[in-house]
């Protein structure tokens, strides 16, 4: 939902892929024409954590696909109330004090970057 909320905000790129891929990249050592995200420096840690994207839990993956489809097609309500940012409770990012808290889901806190 955070990705889609960013897509809807003029301050971010216009597609989910562009939002997710936003951040610094570095050229591959094998092929300088290919770039990879800089580890732990992108907008979403799950995109640039360096871990393989191999599906290890088919049931969880199927549920994630169902939820993503519901969010993308607006069939699911925005449970994060317009949040454009989030972090785990044990992380204290500098930007958190400049955003409006909107929700707590599990171990994550969600925030909205108010419109300008």
Secondary structure by P-SEA (a helix, b strand, c coil): caaaaaaacccccccaaaaaaccbbbbbcccccccccccccccccccccccccccccaaaaaaaaaaaaaaaaccccccccccccccccccccccccccccccccccbbbbbcccc
